[in-house]
Amino acid sequence: MTPIPARPGALATLDGMEYVSALVPPVVMAVFFTGLIVTIVKTQGGANKAKEDAVVDAVLARAEHARQTHRDTEA
């Protein structure tokens, strides 16, 4: 395709399908980014949050108990 000669003081222009090929990548990235954000937001909180918090609390309690037991045996 031959480029359109630019007129002095005129903006560059694109022909028909060049607009589509120029806009498709950013539109596709925007759609996927929106889907990613929606997925992240949906997986935060809810029933899973309580389960995850319980697991973390159990691990922290176990680590604290092990630390106290180790400290008591040294003293």
N, C-alpha and C positions, 0 to 999 in steps of 0.2 A: 504494500500500500504506500502510495507516495504521500509525503507530508504536505500539509496545507501551508502555503507560504504565509508567513505572518505579516499582517498589515502593521505599519508603524503605529504604536500606541494601542494595539489590540491585544487582548488576552489570547493565549494559546487555546486552541479548540481541539476537540477529539471528534472523530466520526463515530457514528452508530455503535457498533460492537466494541469499540475501544472504551466507551463509558462502562459497559458491562464488565469487561475484563479488568478495568481499573477498580471497580467497586466490589467485585466478588470477594477478594481476599479479606478486606477489612470487615465486610458484613459477616462472612463465615467466622472470623475470629471473634467478633462481637457476640454472635449467637452462642458459640462454645463457651466463651467467658461468662456469659449470663447463665448458662446451664451449670457451669462450675460453681458460681456463687450461690445459685439456688440450692444445689446439692449440699454445699457446705452449711448453709443456713438451716436446711431441713434436718441435717444430721446432728445439729446442736440441740441439747435439751431433750425433753420428753422422757419416756420410760428408760431409754438407754442411758441417759445421764445419771439416773439413780443407781443403775447397775455399775456403771463405770466408777462413780464416786465410791460405792461400797468396796469395789476391788482395790481402789487406791487407798482407802482408809485401812483396809485389812493389811495391805503390804506395809504401810507406814507403821501400823501398830506392831506388826511382826518385827520390823526393823528396830523399833524403839525397845521392844521387849528383849531382843537379842543384845542390844547395846547395854541395857541395864543388867542383864544376866552376866555379860562379859565384865562389866565394871564391878559387880558384886563379887565375882570370883577372884578378881585381882586384889581386892581390898582385904 
